[in-house]
């Protein structure tokens, strides 16, 4: 029985010890090297008596950072990844929350780490700790005591109050997630992943843990390439990357600016996308460039351990039509609940709620917000059973496929009508001459504000939209930009747009 993620690392390191596990194109680690570094770090933690504690990993995105995660687990602890690109105030809030006994750094982050208030924590260089002579007896004792509900990581998401929420996941939910995701997307030992996300996001689970499970290979793509689409595709080709699991904006960055007229990712066979609505116009460009590849829409919140729903794109979609998020992964159930906690009827909207093994443990050191989001299943009064309320609104189409409608906080009331800002974005994104788009709402002045990147002038776009949208959905302000701001995860940064607009 696999009750700890190290089961996969041990098995794969025995089977293909000299195969590359993780690489950034310049430095690489084989599975044997990952295991050796992990056991060295684990031995260091055992000697220090650090056990079942959250350990902050503050390293640049690299194969060594991935190895550090496994080393923390080998020592019987759980990792908390942070990164220099995160605001310093946010990092300090995370450190205050978890109170890690040590911070694992590399040479590039060491000086920055010294600027934070650590409350008794110690700064340790990963390369020094991982070089500790292996203590096989101590590591075995830790391994034998491990159970599948032990925490494996804490990743921090944005909180509506401005205080980040630390989502704690356990081995059981991660192992189940990778098992189901791998079956759905067809990962195997020949899979070569191109990782897009920073390693402090849960999105990287798809690549890191699937690589360990199958003996696949993951390339950690440098962030700088995502602003140079042609060079990015050339990187994919150079390393024969055949599988992408990216946010939609990262894919759109390639297809929207004519990259496929210059170079195509010839080795790609599997493209999975999520976190945002994929404009049909951009999906078509990817399908035309890669007619033999499979495309899968994924949906899921961090609190549900990665993704929990999928839809294999198996038909053509009309402009403005929503791509379904489909059906739940095996071993999960989606409950679509109305405001009175009843199952939504056909075509009726409801909040997407998740039950099953994929639920995480809750928010670390935050019982109040945990209790608000992880609640008793209202359909079950016989025994304790938690579900997670996502805050996302969905409905089923006539084919019985689940559709994402919007976030609860992405719906507005405008001119007496309920308006989905996402619906405006979909209509704008399918117009010729528009590459990317995002809407925000100025609640003080009751104005819909549309930002876009494209060839149309603001006046031209406004005139076109008058023929596409009802009056109450027409943007009150239309602002053209050279580029939309993106988050570290390459999603459109609507918070930055809102702040920029409020400052005008």
C-alpha angles and dihedrals in degrees: 000000000000105000099152132040089235088072088074095044093051093047095047095044088055093047102043106010097161099045118109111257102175132012138162092200093265106048125031140184127207121217090257090053092048090051094047092050091046093051091046092053091043090054090050090055092047091053090050091049091237108151136159092001132129109254121198115226108201105177138127115264103277144125087266091059090055089050090051090059091057091045091056089052092047088058091054095254135108127242131237110197120207131169140206091243089066115095111265091235091056091049091052091051089052092049090049090052101048100032092206115201089222143011118222110216140169128218092272095056102033098095093046091051090057091062094065130088104247103179095219097329120136128225113228130180110236093220091056095046093044090052091065112124110260117262101200095179094053092045091051091051091053092046094051092053093051120110129189095251092060112115117259102182147351117219120184123228129186117277123213089232092055091253111115118239118226109217110204116204129188133220092253095059093044094048091049092047094052091045093055097038092051091052092048096048098033101239118178141153090291094058115117110193127204105208114211105172129078112256093245090072122082088230089083090067089085092064104030100049097034088054090054093045097051105023090249125148130248126200113203099216115217112250092229091069092065090073091052106056097183093051089046093056090045088054089053090052096044091056095037092237110186104175131056128181101180141152113260096249091059091054092044090052086066102041100039098060103051097262093141089061087065106032138355129206095248098183098052115118102154126046119177122178138181150138092079139042111271110226107236091227091059094043089055091053090054092047092049091049093046108030093166097050126098120234123204130183112216128194133185145116128244088246089063094054101259119313125001105175133048142185123191106215101239104155142039119269129212122235109280094017116131120239107232122241083217122196137346123268113257113279092032134089128203116215113197102203130189122218090270091054096254126134109266115246127232109307092000119129122238142158114277109238126180131213130179144060092319094073112112124227094261135252115330114246089352111102095161096059090038091056091049095054104029103057140164112277102257090209091060120061096158101080140355112288124158127212127185118235105215099191087229121126119221143163138191121251125219090274091057093251119142115243126199109229104177147296115284087239091048094066118091137185109233128171089347094306132104107241129193108212088203090062090057090050092051092053093047095045093058093057117107110253095029117108104173136001143181135181131211131178126233099211094182093061097025092238131146109221120200122198120189146167115220152097098274118096118239090253093049092050092049092052092050093049091055086068094046107042136047115252095256090057097049113115113249091208126031116193125184119210134185089230137357117240114253132204122236086267090056094249118136106273103228091169090061090048090051092050091047092051094046089053093055 
